[in-house]
């Protein structure tokens, strides 16, 4: 009879064996697969600015009241 593996033990075993560099490599590979499969351009959720004054100019130009 085959004994099913418990879920928590399998997760702990996977995370214990994989180093941080290996997990990063795997995440980058999955992201590459995602970019090849999707027809949409990736847009990050965070917006970045060269300076705080550039951020202030962008914020004042917004029409959405949540940004004011």
mmCIF file of the N, C-alpha and C atoms, coordinates in Angstrom:
data_MODEL
# 
_entry.id   MODEL 
# 
loop_
_atom_site.group_PDB 
_atom_site.id 
_atom_site.type_symbol 
_atom_site.label_atom_id 
_atom_site.label_alt_id 
_atom_site.label_comp_id 
_atom_site.label_asym_id 
_atom_site.label_entity_id 
_atom_site.label_seq_id 
_atom_site.pdbx_PDB_ins_code 
_atom_site.Cartn_x 
_atom_site.Cartn_y 
_atom_site.Cartn_z 
_atom_site.occupancy 
_atom_site.B_iso_or_equiv 
_atom_site.pdbx_formal_charge 
_atom_site.auth_seq_id 
_atom_site.auth_comp_id 
_atom_site.auth_asym_id 
_atom_site.auth_atom_id 
_atom_site.pdbx_PDB_model_num 
ATOM 1   N N  . UNK A 1 1  ? 0.830  -1.180 0.000   1.00 0.00 ? 1  UNK A N  1 
ATOM 2   C CA . UNK A 1 1  ? 0.000  0.000  0.000   1.00 0.00 ? 1  UNK A CA 1 
ATOM 3   C C  . UNK A 1 1  ? 0.878  1.249  0.000   1.00 0.00 ? 1  UNK A C  1 
ATOM 4   N N  . UNK A 1 2  ? 0.525  2.228  -0.809  1.00 0.00 ? 2  UNK A N  1 
ATOM 5   C CA . UNK A 1 2  ? 1.282  3.481  -0.885  1.00 0.00 ? 2  UNK A CA 1 
ATOM 6   C C  . UNK A 1 2  ? 0.715  4.454  0.133   1.00 0.00 ? 2  UNK A C  1 
ATOM 7   N N  . UNK A 1 3  ? 1.603  4.974  0.950   1.00 0.00 ? 3  UNK A N  1 
ATOM 8   C CA . UNK A 1 3  ? 1.183  5.932  1.970   1.00 0.00 ? 3  UNK A CA 1 
ATOM 9   C C  . UNK A 1 3  ? 1.260  7.346  1.401   1.00 0.00 ? 3  UNK A C  1 
ATOM 10  N N  . UNK A 1 4  ? 0.163  8.123  1.463   1.00 0.00 ? 4  UNK A N  1 
ATOM 11  C CA . UNK A 1 4  ? 0.222  9.498  0.937   1.00 0.00 ? 4  UNK A CA 1 
ATOM 12  C C  . UNK A 1 4  ? 1.133  10.375 1.801   1.00 0.00 ? 4  UNK A C  1 
ATOM 13  N N  . UNK A 1 5  ? 1.844  11.264 1.149   1.00 0.00 ? 5  UNK A N  1 
ATOM 14  C CA . UNK A 1 5  ? 2.743  12.163 1.856   1.00 0.00 ? 5  UNK A CA 1 
ATOM 15  C C  . UNK A 1 5  ? 1.939  13.309 2.450   1.00 0.00 ? 5  UNK A C  1 
ATOM 16  N N  . UNK A 1 6  ? 2.242  13.683 3.660   1.00 0.00 ? 6  UNK A N  1 
ATOM 17  C CA . UNK A 1 6  ? 1.526  14.805 4.268   1.00 0.00 ? 6  UNK A CA 1 
ATOM 18  C C  . UNK A 1 6  ? 1.942  16.099 3.584   1.00 0.00 ? 6  UNK A C  1 
ATOM 19  N N  . UNK A 1 7  ? 1.025  17.016 3.524   1.00 0.00 ? 7  UNK A N  1 
ATOM 20  C CA . UNK A 1 7  ? 1.239  18.279 2.814   1.00 0.00 ? 7  UNK A CA 1 
ATOM 21  C C  . UNK A 1 7  ? 2.331  19.117 3.467   1.00 0.00 ? 7  UNK A C  1 
ATOM 22  N N  . UNK A 1 8  ? 2.309  19.247 4.764   1.00 0.00 ? 8  UNK A N  1 
ATOM 23  C CA . UNK A 1 8  ? 3.291  20.103 5.430   1.00 0.00 ? 8  UNK A CA 1 
ATOM 24  C C  . UNK A 1 8  ? 4.700  19.532 5.322   1.00 0.00 ? 8  UNK A C  1 
ATOM 25  N N  . UNK A 1 9  ? 4.823  18.226 5.397   1.00 0.00 ? 9  UNK A N  1 
ATOM 26  C CA . UNK A 1 9  ? 6.151  17.632 5.284   1.00 0.00 ? 9  UNK A CA 1 
ATOM 27  C C  . UNK A 1 9  ? 6.730  17.842 3.894   1.00 0.00 ? 9  UNK A C  1 
ATOM 28  N N  . UNK A 1 10 ? 5.884  17.763 2.856   1.00 0.00 ? 10 UNK A N  1 
ATOM 29  C CA . UNK A 1 10 ? 6.351  17.981 1.494   1.00 0.00 ? 10 UNK A CA 1 
ATOM 30  C C  . UNK A 1 10 ? 6.799  19.412 1.267   1.00 0.00 ? 10 UNK A C  1 
ATOM 31  N N  . UNK A 1 11 ? 6.055  20.365 1.837   1.00 0.00 ? 11 UNK A N  1 
ATOM 32  C CA . UNK A 1 11 ? 6.423  21.777 1.691   1.00 0.00 ? 11 UNK A CA 1 
ATOM 33  C C  . UNK A 1 11 ? 7.720  22.054 2.428   1.00 0.00 ? 11 UNK A C  1 
ATOM 34  N N  . UNK A 1 12 ? 7.854  21.509 3.632   1.00 0.00 ? 12 UNK A N  1 
ATOM 35  C CA . UNK A 1 12 ? 9.074  21.736 4.403   1.00 0.00 ? 12 UNK A CA 1 
ATOM 36  C C  . UNK A 1 12 ? 10.273 21.115 3.697   1.00 0.00 ? 12 UNK A C  1 
ATOM 37  N N  . UNK A 1 13 ? 10.093 19.954 3.099   1.00 0.00 ? 13 UNK A N  1 
ATOM 38  C CA . UNK A 1 13 ? 11.198 19.294 2.410   1.00 0.00 ? 13 UNK A CA 1 
ATOM 39  C C  . UNK A 1 13 ? 11.621 20.109 1.201   1.00 0.00 ? 13 UNK A C  1 
ATOM 40  N N  . UNK A 1 14 ? 10.653 20.607 0.447   1.00 0.00 ? 14 UNK A N  1 
ATOM 41  C CA . UNK A 1 14 ? 11.004 21.395 -0.748  1.00 0.00 ? 14 UNK A CA 1 
ATOM 42  C C  . UNK A 1 14 ? 11.751 22.654 -0.371  1.00 0.00 ? 14 UNK A C  1 
ATOM 43  N N  . UNK A 1 15 ? 11.258 23.406 0.626   1.00 0.00 ? 15 UNK A N  1 
ATOM 44  C CA . UNK A 1 15 ? 11.909 24.660 0.978   1.00 0.00 ? 15 UNK A CA 1 
ATOM 45  C C  . UNK A 1 15 ? 13.247 24.430 1.665   1.00 0.00 ? 15 UNK A C  1 
ATOM 46  N N  . UNK A 1 16 ? 13.403 23.314 2.362   1.00 0.00 ? 16 UNK A N  1 
ATOM 47  C CA . UNK A 1 16 ? 14.662 23.042 3.043   1.00 0.00 ? 16 UNK A CA 1 
ATOM 48  C C  . UNK A 1 16 ? 15.773 22.690 2.071   1.00 0.00 ? 16 UNK A C  1 
ATOM 49  N N  . UNK A 1 17 ? 15.449 22.021 0.974   1.00 0.00 ? 17 UNK A N  1 
ATOM 50  C CA . UNK A 1 17 ? 16.476 21.590 0.036   1.00 0.00 ? 17 UNK A CA 1 
ATOM 51  C C  . UNK A 1 17 ? 16.883 22.695 -0.931  1.00 0.00 ? 17 UNK A C  1 
ATOM 52  N N  . UNK A 1 18 ? 15.999 23.606 -1.215  1.00 0.00 ? 18 UNK A N  1 
ATOM 53  C CA . UNK A 1 18 ? 16.286 24.634 -2.221  1.00 0.00 ? 18 UNK A CA 1 
ATOM 54  C C  . UNK A 1 18 ? 16.951 25.843 -1.575  1.00 0.00 ? 18 UNK A C  1 
ATOM 55  N N  . UNK A 1 19 ? 18.031 26.272 -2.159  1.00 0.00 ? 19 UNK A N  1 
ATOM 56  C CA . UNK A 1 19 ? 18.694 27.468 -1.656  1.00 0.00 ? 19 UNK A CA 1 
ATOM 57  C C  . UNK A 1 19 ? 17.996 28.702 -2.206  1.00 0.00 ? 19 UNK A C  1 
ATOM 58  N N  . UNK A 1 20 ? 18.328 29.850 -1.666  1.00 0.00 ? 20 UNK A N  1 
ATOM 59  C CA . UNK A 1 20 ? 17.705 31.087 -2.117  1.00 0.00 ? 20 UNK A CA 1 
ATOM 60  C C  . UNK A 1 20 ? 18.033 31.360 -3.582  1.00 0.00 ? 20 UNK A C  1 
ATOM 61  N N  . UNK A 1 21 ? 19.242 31.062 -3.998  1.00 0.00 ? 21 UNK A N  1 
ATOM 62  C CA . UNK A 1 21 ? 19.632 31.288 -5.393  1.00 0.00 ? 21 UNK A CA 1 
ATOM 63  C C  . UNK A 1 21 ? 18.846 30.377 -6.332  1.00 0.00 ? 21 UNK A C  1 
ATOM 64  N N  . UNK A 1 22 ? 18.624 29.147 -5.906  1.00 0.00 ? 22 UNK A N  1 
ATOM 65  C CA . UNK A 1 22 ? 17.843 28.211 -6.728  1.00 0.00 ? 22 UNK A CA 1 
ATOM 66  C C  . UNK A 1 22 ? 16.391 28.668 -6.852  1.00 0.00 ? 22 UNK A C  1 
ATOM 67  N N  . UNK A 1 23 ? 15.809 29.151 -5.751  1.00 0.00 ? 23 UNK A N  1 
ATOM 68  C CA . UNK A 1 23 ? 14.432 29.644 -5.794  1.00 0.00 ? 23 UNK A CA 1 
ATOM 69  C C  . UNK A 1 23 ? 14.329 30.886 -6.678  1.00 0.00 ? 23 UNK A C  1 
ATOM 70  N N  . UNK A 1 24 ? 15.320 31.764 -6.613  1.00 0.00 ? 24 UNK A N  1 
ATOM 71  C CA . UNK A 1 24 ? 15.315 32.943 -7.476  1.00 0.00 ? 24 UNK A CA 1 
ATOM 72  C C  . UNK A 1 24 ? 15.399 32.540 -8.937  1.00 0.00 ? 24 UNK A C  1 
ATOM 73  N N  . UNK A 1 25 ? 16.263 31.582 -9.247  1.00 0.00 ? 25 UNK A N  1 
ATOM 74  C CA . UNK A 1 25 ? 16.395 31.099 -10.615 1.00 0.00 ? 25 UNK A CA 1 
ATOM 75  C C  . UNK A 1 25 ? 15.071 30.522 -11.111 1.00 0.00 ? 25 UNK A C  1 
ATOM 76  N N  . UNK A 1 26 ? 14.413 29.763 -10.273 1.00 0.00 ? 26 UNK A N  1 
ATOM 77  C CA . UNK A 1 26 ? 13.127 29.168 -10.643 1.00 0.00 ? 26 UNK A CA 1 
ATOM 78  C C  . UNK A 1 26 ? 12.063 30.244 -10.864 1.00 0.00 ? 26 UNK A C  1 
ATOM 79  N N  . UNK A 1 27 ? 12.040 31.271 -10.024 1.00 0.00 ? 27 UNK A N  1 
ATOM 80  C CA . UNK A 1 27 ? 11.082 32.367 -10.181 1.00 0.00 ? 27 UNK A CA 1 
ATOM 81  C C  . UNK A 1 27 ? 11.333 33.125 -11.481 1.00 0.00 ? 27 UNK A C  1 
ATOM 82  N N  . UNK A 1 28 ? 12.599 33.364 -11.802 1.00 0.00 ? 28 UNK A N  1 
ATOM 83  C CA . UNK A 1 28 ? 12.918 34.061 -13.051 1.00 0.00 ? 28 UNK A CA 1 
ATOM 84  C C  . UNK A 1 28 ? 12.533 33.222 -14.262 1.00 0.00 ? 28 UNK A C  1 
ATOM 85  N N  . UNK A 1 29 ? 12.706 31.897 -14.172 1.00 0.00 ? 29 UNK A N  1 
ATOM 86  C CA . UNK A 1 29 ? 12.309 31.016 -15.264 1.00 0.00 ? 29 UNK A CA 1 
ATOM 87  C C  . UNK A 1 29 ? 10.788 31.031 -15.454 1.00 0.00 ? 29 UNK A C  1 
ATOM 88  N N  . UNK A 1 30 ? 10.049 31.006 -14.343 1.00 0.00 ? 30 UNK A N  1 
ATOM 89  C CA . UNK A 1 30 ? 8.595  31.061 -14.437 1.00 0.00 ? 30 UNK A CA 1 
ATOM 90  C C  . UNK A 1 30 ? 8.126  32.394 -15.018 1.00 0.00 ? 30 UNK A C  1 
ATOM 91  N N  . UNK A 1 31 ? 8.782  33.492 -14.628 1.00 0.00 ? 31 UNK A N  1 
ATOM 92  C CA . UNK A 1 31 ? 8.418  34.797 -15.163 1.00 0.00 ? 31 UNK A CA 1 
ATOM 93  C C  . UNK A 1 31 ? 8.708  34.860 -16.662 1.00 0.00 ? 31 UNK A C  1 
ATOM 94  N N  . UNK A 1 32 ? 9.801  34.276 -17.085 1.00 0.00 ? 32 UNK A N  1 
ATOM 95  C CA . UNK A 1 32 ? 10.132 34.227 -18.519 1.00 0.00 ? 32 UNK A CA 1 
ATOM 96  C C  . UNK A 1 32 ? 9.064  33.446 -19.281 1.00 0.00 ? 32 UNK A C  1 
ATOM 97  N N  . UNK A 1 33 ? 8.615  32.337 -18.719 1.00 0.00 ? 33 UNK A N  1 
ATOM 98  C CA . UNK A 1 33 ? 7.522  31.578 -19.339 1.00 0.00 ? 33 UNK A CA 1 
ATOM 99  C C  . UNK A 1 33 ? 6.270  32.432 -19.446 1.00 0.00 ? 33 UNK A C  1 
ATOM 100 N N  . UNK A 1 34 ? 5.973  33.183 -18.400 1.00 0.00 ? 34 UNK A N  1 
ATOM 101 C CA . UNK A 1 34 ? 4.806  34.062 -18.389 1.00 0.00 ? 34 UNK A CA 1 
ATOM 102 C C  . UNK A 1 34 ? 4.897  35.108 -19.502 1.00 0.00 ? 34 UNK A C  1 
ATOM 103 N N  . UNK A 1 35 ? 6.055  35.742 -19.655 1.00 0.00 ? 35 UNK A N  1 
ATOM 104 C CA . UNK A 1 35 ? 6.183  36.788 -20.674 1.00 0.00 ? 35 UNK A CA 1 
ATOM 105 C C  . UNK A 1 35 ? 6.084  36.212 -22.079 1.00 0.00 ? 35 UNK A C  1 
ATOM 106 N N  . UNK A 1 36 ? 6.511  34.960 -22.258 1.00 0.00 ? 36 UNK A N  1 
ATOM 107 C CA . UNK A 1 36 ? 6.395  34.347 -23.581 1.00 0.00 ? 36 UNK A CA 1 
ATOM 108 C C  . UNK A 1 36 ? 4.965  33.928 -23.904 1.00 0.00 ? 36 UNK A C  1 
ATOM 109 N N  . UNK A 1 37 ? 4.183  33.603 -22.896 1.00 0.00 ? 37 UNK A N  1 
ATOM 110 C CA . UNK A 1 37 ? 2.826  33.114 -23.126 1.00 0.00 ? 37 UNK A CA 1 
ATOM 111 C C  . UNK A 1 37 ? 1.770  34.216 -23.219 1.00 0.00 ? 37 UNK A C  1 
ATOM 112 N N  . UNK A 1 38 ? 1.968  35.310 -22.515 1.00 0.00 ? 38 UNK A N  1 
ATOM 113 C CA . UNK A 1 38 ? 0.928  36.337 -22.464 1.00 0.00 ? 38 UNK A CA 1 
ATOM 114 C C  . UNK A 1 38 ? 1.080  37.339 -23.610 1.00 0.00 ? 38 UNK A C  1 
ATOM 115 N N  . UNK A 1 39 ? -0.049 37.790 -24.171 1.00 0.00 ? 39 UNK A N  1 
ATOM 116 C CA . UNK A 1 39 ? 0.038  38.809 -25.221 1.00 0.00 ? 39 UNK A CA 1 
ATOM 117 C C  . UNK A 1 39 ? 0.181  40.226 -24.656 1.00 0.00 ? 39 UNK A C  1 
ATOM 118 N N  . UNK A 1 40 ? 0.093  40.376 -23.336 1.00 0.00 ? 40 UNK A N  1 
ATOM 119 C CA . UNK A 1 40 ? 0.126  41.694 -22.712 1.00 0.00 ? 40 UNK A CA 1 
ATOM 120 C C  . UNK A 1 40 ? 1.528  42.052 -22.263 1.00 0.00 ? 40 UNK A C  1 
ATOM 121 N N  . UNK A 1 41 ? 1.835  43.342 -22.316 1.00 0.00 ? 41 UNK A N  1 
ATOM 122 C CA . UNK A 1 41 ? 3.122  43.844 -21.841 1.00 0.00 ? 41 UNK A CA 1 
ATOM 123 C C  . UNK A 1 41 ? 3.091  43.920 -20.319 1.00 0.00 ? 41 UNK A C  1 
ATOM 124 N N  . UNK A 1 42 ? 4.163  43.503 -19.675 1.00 0.00 ? 42 UNK A N  1 
ATOM 125 C CA . UNK A 1 42 ? 4.230  43.538 -18.216 1.00 0.00 ? 42 UNK A CA 1 
ATOM 126 C C  . UNK A 1 42 ? 4.384  44.976 -17.738 1.00 0.00 ? 42 UNK A C  1 
ATOM 127 N N  . UNK A 1 43 ? 3.527  45.363 -16.794 1.00 0.00 ? 43 UNK A N  1 
ATOM 128 C CA . UNK A 1 43 ? 3.631  46.670 -16.147 1.00 0.00 ? 43 UNK A CA 1 
ATOM 129 C C  . UNK A 1 43 ? 3.713  46.447 -14.644 1.00 0.00 ? 43 UNK A C  1 
ATOM 130 N N  . UNK A 1 44 ? 4.781  46.871 -14.001 1.00 0.00 ? 44 UNK A N  1 
ATOM 131 C CA . UNK A 1 44 ? 4.883  46.658 -12.553 1.00 0.00 ? 44 UNK A CA 1 
ATOM 132 C C  . UNK A 1 44 ? 3.786  47.407 -11.807 1.00 0.00 ? 44 UNK A C  1 
ATOM 133 N N  . UNK A 1 45 ? 3.474  46.945 -10.611 1.00 0.00 ? 45 UNK A N  1 
ATOM 134 C CA . UNK A 1 45 ? 2.425  47.580 -9.822  1.00 0.00 ? 45 UNK A CA 1 
ATOM 135 C C  . UNK A 1 45 ? 2.900  48.870 -9.167  1.00 0.00 ? 45 UNK A C  1 
ATOM 136 N N  . UNK A 1 46 ? 4.182  49.035 -9.015  1.00 0.00 ? 46 UNK A N  1 
ATOM 137 C CA . UNK A 1 46 ? 4.729  50.226 -8.371  1.00 0.00 ? 46 UNK A CA 1 
ATOM 138 C C  . UNK A 1 46 ? 5.252  51.197 -9.415  1.00 0.00 ? 46 UNK A C  1 
ATOM 139 N N  . UNK A 1 47 ? 5.070  52.470 -9.160  1.00 0.00 ? 47 UNK A N  1 
ATOM 140 C CA . UNK A 1 47 ? 5.576  53.508 -10.054 1.00 0.00 ? 47 UNK A CA 1 
ATOM 141 C C  . UNK A 1 47 ? 6.804  54.114 -9.386  1.00 0.00 ? 47 UNK A C  1 
ATOM 142 N N  . UNK A 1 48 ? 7.855  54.338 -10.147 1.00 0.00 ? 48 UNK A N  1 
ATOM 143 C CA . UNK A 1 48 ? 9.066  54.916 -9.575  1.00 0.00 ? 48 UNK A CA 1 
ATOM 144 C C  . UNK A 1 48 ? 9.361  56.253 -10.252 1.00 0.00 ? 48 UNK A C  1 
ATOM 145 N N  . UNK A 1 49 ? 10.107 57.082 -9.539  1.00 0.00 ? 49 UNK A N  1 
ATOM 146 C CA . UNK A 1 49 ? 10.425 58.423 -10.012 1.00 0.00 ? 49 UNK A CA 1 
ATOM 147 C C  . UNK A 1 49 ? 11.904 58.701 -9.793  1.00 0.00 ? 49 UNK A C  1 
ATOM 148 N N  . UNK A 1 50 ? 12.442 59.572 -10.619 1.00 0.00 ? 50 UNK A N  1 
ATOM 149 C CA . UNK A 1 50 ? 13.862 59.914 -10.511 1.00 0.00 ? 50 UNK A CA 1 
ATOM 150 C C  . UNK A 1 50 ? 14.133 60.751 -9.269  1.00 0.00 ? 50 UNK A C  1 
ATOM 151 N N  . UNK A 1 51 ? 13.149 61.548 -8.858  1.00 0.00 ? 51 UNK A N  1 
ATOM 152 C CA . UNK A 1 51 ? 13.341 62.399 -7.682  1.00 0.00 ? 51 UNK A CA 1 
ATOM 153 C C  . UNK A 1 51 ? 12.003 62.620 -6.990  1.00 0.00 ? 51 UNK A C  1 
ATOM 154 N N  . UNK A 1 52 ? 12.061 63.168 -5.786  1.00 0.00 ? 52 UNK A N  1 
ATOM 155 C CA . UNK A 1 52 ? 10.835 63.455 -5.061  1.00 0.00 ? 52 UNK A CA 1 
ATOM 156 C C  . UNK A 1 52 ? 10.056 64.568 -5.748  1.00 0.00 ? 52 UNK A C  1 
ATOM 157 N N  . UNK A 1 53 ? 10.750 65.534 -6.348  1.00 0.00 ? 53 UNK A N  1 
ATOM 158 C CA . UNK A 1 53 ? 10.043 66.607 -7.051  1.00 0.00 ? 53 UNK A CA 1 
ATOM 159 C C  . UNK A 1 53 ? 9.307  66.072 -8.286  1.00 0.00 ? 53 UNK A C  1 
ATOM 160 N N  . UNK A 1 54 ? 9.870  65.094 -8.966  1.00 0.00 ? 54 UNK A N  1 
ATOM 161 C CA . UNK A 1 54 ? 9.174  64.467 -10.088 1.00 0.00 ? 54 UNK A CA 1 
ATOM 162 C C  . UNK A 1 54 ? 7.919  63.755 -9.603  1.00 0.00 ? 54 UNK A C  1 
ATOM 163 N N  . UNK A 1 55 ? 8.010  63.114 -8.450  1.00 0.00 ? 55 UNK A N  1 
ATOM 164 C CA . UNK A 1 55 ? 6.829  62.472 -7.869  1.00 0.00 ? 55 UNK A CA 1 
ATOM 165 C C  . UNK A 1 55 ? 5.768  63.513 -7.535  1.00 0.00 ? 55 UNK A C  1 
ATOM 166 N N  . UNK A 1 56 ? 6.165  64.632 -6.930  1.00 0.00 ? 56 UNK A N  1 
ATOM 167 C CA . UNK A 1 56 ? 5.207  65.685 -6.575  1.00 0.00 ? 56 UNK A CA 1 
ATOM 168 C C  . UNK A 1 56 ? 4.526  66.247 -7.821  1.00 0.00 ? 56 UNK A C  1 
ATOM 169 N N  . UNK A 1 57 ? 5.280  66.450 -8.902  1.00 0.00 ? 57 UNK A N  1 
ATOM 170 C CA . UNK A 1 57 ? 4.666  66.945 -10.149 1.00 0.00 ? 57 UNK A CA 1 
ATOM 171 C C  . UNK A 1 57 ? 3.643  65.943 -10.672 1.00 0.00 ? 57 UNK A C  1 
ATOM 172 N N  . UNK A 1 58 ? 3.993  64.663 -10.648 1.00 0.00 ? 58 UNK A N  1 
ATOM 173 C CA . UNK A 1 58 ? 3.060  63.636 -11.106 1.00 0.00 ? 58 UNK A CA 1 
ATOM 174 C C  . UNK A 1 58 ? 1.814  63.593 -10.227 1.00 0.00 ? 58 UNK A C  1 
ATOM 175 N N  . UNK A 1 59 ? 2.007  63.706 -8.932  1.00 0.00 ? 59 UNK A N  1 
ATOM 176 C CA . UNK A 1 59 ? 0.883  63.624 -7.999  1.00 0.00 ? 59 UNK A CA 1 
ATOM 177 C C  . UNK A 1 59 ? -0.072 64.790 -8.188  1.00 0.00 ? 59 UNK A C  1 
ATOM 178 N N  . UNK A 1 60 ? 0.451  66.000 -8.396  1.00 0.00 ? 60 UNK A N  1 
ATOM 179 C CA . UNK A 1 60 ? -0.412 67.169 -8.607  1.00 0.00 ? 60 UNK A CA 1 
ATOM 180 C C  . UNK A 1 60 ? -1.157 67.090 -9.930  1.00 0.00 ? 60 UNK A C  1 
ATOM 181 N N  . UNK A 1 61 ? -0.598 66.400 -10.923 1.00 0.00 ? 61 UNK A N  1 
ATOM 182 C CA . UNK A 1 61 ? -1.238 66.296 -12.234 1.00 0.00 ? 61 UNK A CA 1 
ATOM 183 C C  . UNK A 1 61 ? -2.366 65.260 -12.255 1.00 0.00 ? 61 UNK A C  1 
ATOM 184 N N  . UNK A 1 62 ? -2.487 64.438 -11.220 1.00 0.00 ? 62 UNK A N  1 
ATOM 185 C CA . UNK A 1 62 ? -3.505 63.393 -11.203 1.00 0.00 ? 62 UNK A CA 1 
ATOM 186 C C  . UNK A 1 62 ? -4.882 63.981 -10.967 1.00 0.00 ? 62 UNK A C  1 
ATOM 187 N N  . UNK A 1 63 ? -5.871 63.422 -11.660 1.00 0.00 ? 63 UNK A N  1 
ATOM 188 C CA . UNK A 1 63 ? -7.256 63.862 -11.474 1.00 0.00 ? 63 UNK A CA 1 
ATOM 189 C C  . UNK A 1 63 ? -7.979 62.999 -10.447 1.00 0.00 ? 63 UNK A C  1 
ATOM 190 N N  . UNK A 1 64 ? -7.403 61.877 -10.092 1.00 0.00 ? 64 UNK A N  1 
ATOM 191 C CA . UNK A 1 64 ? -8.001 60.996 -9.117  1.00 0.00 ? 64 UNK A CA 1 
ATOM 192 C C  . UNK A 1 64 ? -7.786 61.582 -7.717  1.00 0.00 ? 64 UNK A C  1 
ATOM 193 N N  . UNK A 1 65 ? -8.853 61.799 -6.937  1.00 0.00 ? 65 UNK A N  1 
ATOM 194 C CA . UNK A 1 65 ? -8.680 62.430 -5.618  1.00 0.00 ? 65 UNK A CA 1 
ATOM 195 C C  . UNK A 1 65 ? -7.899 61.572 -4.622  1.00 0.00 ? 65 UNK A C  1 
ATOM 196 N N  . UNK A 1 66 ? -7.762 60.269 -4.861  1.00 0.00 ? 66 UNK A N  1 
ATOM 197 C CA . UNK A 1 66 ? -7.014 59.420 -3.931  1.00 0.00 ? 66 UNK A CA 1 
ATOM 198 C C  . UNK A 1 66 ? -5.522 59.743 -3.963  1.00 0.00 ? 66 UNK A C  1 
ATOM 199 N N  . UNK A 1 67 ? -5.040 60.347 -5.030  1.00 0.00 ? 67 UNK A N  1 
ATOM 200 C CA . UNK A 1 67 ? -3.615 60.678 -5.133  1.00 0.00 ? 67 UNK A CA 1 
ATOM 201 C C  . UNK A 1 67 ? -3.295 62.049 -4.566  1.00 0.00 ? 67 UNK A C  1 
ATOM 202 N N  . UNK A 1 68 ? -4.254 62.812 -4.151  1.00 0.00 ? 68 UNK A N  1 
ATOM 203 C CA . UNK A 1 68 ? -4.001 64.172 -3.656  1.00 0.00 ? 68 UNK A CA 1 
ATOM 204 C C  . UNK A 1 68 ? -3.816 64.219 -2.178  1.00 0.00 ? 68 UNK A C  1 
# 
